[in-house]
């Protein structure tokens, strides 16, 4: 998400370096190797993806933009089930209502934990994508953020004109 932001200078060069030139994968494996050398080789490993990585079949794979599918394939092949899938769910900001009448419903879906609610529904979709990628149900899924990553003041300012 940070690289996708319009506020990042040279975002396209950064994406090229990270995804097309493999820097993200190299950095990840280097860090894992360092932890392994310290005796942590039995500890699960992960990297956290934003919901942007979910746009694709089964995960995002767009030249010059993001290579989440390739990264996840590499990670599961190299580390097996030691690798845990981790995704942030931006349930509140993704469901920002556009009309006053939608406020109660949007906030209700974003805050609830029933099977038809935002976060559980996203987690179910992620599980299906994980299985499509790995042909396995053995991988762990860590829900790493299930709210919003903006401060409450900004959220209130964004929602106030509508709600």
TIMARVO-848427 format. One line per field, with one value per residue (C-alpha): residue number from 1; x, z, y. Coordinates in steps of 0.5 Angstrom, whole numbers. Each point is the difference from the previous one (the first is absolute). Example, Ala and Ser with C-alpha at 12.3 -4.5 7.8 and 13.67 -1.06 7.14 Angstrom:
# TIMARVO-848427
n	(1 2)
u	(25 2)
w	(16 -2)
v	(-9 7)
//
This chain:
# TIMARVO-848427
n	(1 2 3 4 5 6 7 8 9 10 11 12 13 14 15 16 17 18 19 20 21 22 23 24 25 26 27 28 29 30 31 32 33 34 35 36 37 38 39 40 41 42 43 44 45 46 47 48 49 50 51 52 53 54 55 56 57 58 59 60 61 62 63 64 65 66 67 68 69 70 71 72 73 74 75 76 77 78 79 80 81 82 83 84 85 86 87 88 89 90 91 92 93 94 95 96 97 98 99 100 101 102 103 104 105 106 107 108 109 110 111 112 113 114 115 116 117 118 119 120 121 122 123 124 125 126 127 128 129 130 131 132 133 134 135 136 137 138 139 140 141 142 143 144 145 146 147 148 149 150 151 152 153 154 155 156 157 158 159 160 161 162 163)
u	(0 6 3 -7 -1 0 5 6 5 2 -5 0 8 -1 -5 4 6 -4 -4 3 7 -2 3 -6 1 7 -1 -5 5 6 -4 -3 7 3 -6 2 7 -2 -4 -7 -1 -6 -3 -6 2 -5 0 -6 -4 -6 -6 3 3 -7 -1 1 0 1 5 2 5 1 6 3 -5 0 2 -3 -2 7 3 -5 1 8 -1 -5 5 6 -2 -7 -5 5 -2 -6 -5 -1 -5 -3 -7 -2 -7 -2 4 -2 -8 0 -7 -2 -7 -2 -5 5 4 -3 0 8 2 -4 3 7 -1 -3 2 -5 1 -3 4 6 6 -2 -3 7 4 -4 1 8 0 -3 5 5 -2 0 7 3 -5 0 -4 6 2 -1 -4 2 -5 5 -5 -7 -2 3 7 -1 -1 -7 0 1 -5 -5 1 -1 -6 -3 -3 -4 -1)
w	(0 2 -7 -4 4 -5 6 -1 -5 -6 2 -7 1 7 -2 -6 5 5 -4 -7 2 6 6 4 0 1 6 3 -1 3 6 1 -1 6 5 -2 2 6 2 -2 -6 3 1 -5 -5 -4 -4 1 -7 0 -4 -6 -1 0 -7 -4 -1 5 2 -4 -5 -5 -3 2 6 5 0 6 -3 -2 7 3 -5 2 7 1 -5 4 7 0 5 5 -5 3 -5 4 -3 3 -1 -1 2 2 -5 -6 2 1 -2 -5 2 7 -1 0 6 5 -5 -2 8 2 -5 1 8 0 0 -3 -6 -5 3 -3 3 1 -7 -2 4 -4 -7 2 3 -7 -4 5 -2 -7 0 4 -1 7 7 4 0 6 -2 5 0 2 -1 1 1 -4 0 0 6 3 -1 -8 0 4 -5 -6 2 3 -6 -1 6)
v	(0 5 -1 1 6 6 4 -5 3 -4 -6 -3 -1 -2 -5 -3 -1 -3 -5 0 0 -5 5 -2 -7 0 5 -5 -6 3 2 -7 -3 5 -2 -7 1 2 -6 2 -5 -3 6 2 6 4 7 4 2 5 -2 3 -7 -3 3 -6 -7 -3 6 7 -1 6 2 6 1 -6 -8 -2 -7 -1 2 -5 -6 1 1 -6 -4 2 0 -5 1 4 5 4 4 7 5 6 2 7 -1 7 4 -5 0 8 2 5 1 2 -6 -5 2 -5 -6 2 1 -6 -5 3 -2 -6 -7 -4 -5 6 5 4 -3 -7 0 3 -6 -5 3 0 -7 -2 3 -3 -7 2 2 -6 -5 -1 2 -1 7 5 7 6 5 6 6 0 8 6 2 8 3 1 8 -1 -6 5 5 -4 -3 6 3 -6 -3)
//
